[in-house]
Amino acid sequence: MKLSEQLVKDFKKYLINKQSVEKNTIQLLRAEILNKSKDLHRDLTEEEILEIISKEIKQKNSAIDEFNNANRQDLVEQTQKEIKTLQVYMPKPLSIEELKSIIAETMSELNIYQKNGMGTIIKEVKSQVGVRADGKTISMLVKEALI
């Protein structure tokens, strides 16, 4: 089943079961997908939908930090529930070892072992792994590999 179809199915399930946090999370996500689709004048690919979900999760994680600073435990709990709802649709993240292996492979393919090629390596690795690893982790591991 396509991801967009799964979102519609889950939205209906949450609506029927009166799970408002989950329903609202999926509803906002579907709105983001629709807006991006309208901007591009085409349907989004699975990878593009996963990028939107990943971006939403990152935003919600930074919101949790702000809610913790403001001592708003109610909002922290709600946001954590929203993140759990979104993570269901994400592919399994790569382990550090798998990522290091991909980075080493990419470095040898591109024949880049100097720090001035760091951006090229990061860009290539990011295109290979997509949303299965975040840019911060990739950058850190590439930096370690180049030292």
GIMO-V496047 format. One record per residue. N is the residue number from 0. SS is DSSP state (A for helix, B for strand, O for the rest). Layout:
# GIMO-V496047
N_SS / N_SS
This chain:
# GIMO-V496047
0_O / 1_O / 2_A / 3_A / 4_A / 5_A / 6_A / 7_A / 8_A / 9_A / 10_A / 11_A / 12_A / 13_A / 14_A / 15_A / 16_O / 17_O / 18_O / 19_A / 20_A / 21_A / 22_A / 23_A / 24_A / 25_A / 26_A / 27_A / 28_A / 29_A / 30_A / 31_A / 32_A / 33_A / 34_A / 35_A / 36_A / 37_A / 38_A / 39_A / 40_O / 41_O / 42_O / 43_O / 44_O / 45_A / 46_A / 47_A / 48_A / 49_A / 50_A / 51_A / 52_A / 53_A / 54_A / 55_A / 56_A / 57_A / 58_A / 59_A / 60_A / 61_A / 62_A / 63_A / 64_A / 65_A / 66_A / 67_A / 68_A / 69_O / 70_O / 71_O / 72_A / 73_A / 74_A / 75_A / 76_A / 77_A / 78_A / 79_A / 80_A / 81_A / 82_A / 83_A / 84_A / 85_A / 86_A / 87_O / 88_O / 89_O / 90_O / 91_O / 92_O / 93_O / 94_O / 95_A / 96_A / 97_A / 98_A / 99_A / 100_A / 101_A / 102_A / 103_A / 104_A / 105_A / 106_A / 107_A / 108_A / 109_A / 110_O / 111_O / 112_O / 113_O / 114_A / 115_A / 116_A / 117_A / 118_A / 119_A / 120_A / 121_A / 122_A / 123_A / 124_A / 125_A / 126_A / 127_A / 128_A / 129_A / 130_A / 131_A / 132_O / 133_O / 134_A / 135_A / 136_A / 137_A / 138_A / 139_A / 140_A / 141_A / 142_A / 143_A / 144_A / 145_A / 146_O
